[in-house]
Amino acid sequence: MELTLPKSKKSKKSKLTRYRVTLDVMVDRTICDAPNSWDWKQILEMDGKEQVNEVYVENMGEYFLK
């Protein structure tokens, strides 16, 4: 994933906030591909027996780029 920063001529420093997002999911591995090949937009829209149970968002802090 590429890092995209806003282009601003006023300041040479950019501030980013880092987040860690964890999904707790249940899947039937007999009919499901491995998670590294999933379409994540589709995963967030699952419902029924196979669904996203919890989404954890953790603020990892702010970072300043020069």
MOQUITA-V944032 format. One record per pair of residues at least 6 apart in sequence whose ideal C-beta (glycine too) atoms are under 8 Angstrom apart, sorted by the first residue. I is the first residue (numbers start at 1). J is the second residue. Records with the same first field share a line. If there is no record, write none. Layout:
I->J, J
//
This chain:
5->14, 16, 65
6->14
8->14
12->66
13->64, 65, 66
14->64, 65
15->62, 63, 64, 65
16->62, 63, 64, 65
17->59, 60, 61, 62, 63
18->59, 60, 61, 62, 63
19->57, 58, 59, 60
20->56, 57, 58, 60
21->55, 56, 57, 58
22->55, 56, 58
23->43, 44, 52, 54, 55, 56
24->52, 53, 54, 55, 56
25->35, 43, 46, 50, 51, 52, 53
26->49, 50, 51, 53
27->35, 50
28->49, 50
32->50
43->52
44->52
46->52
//
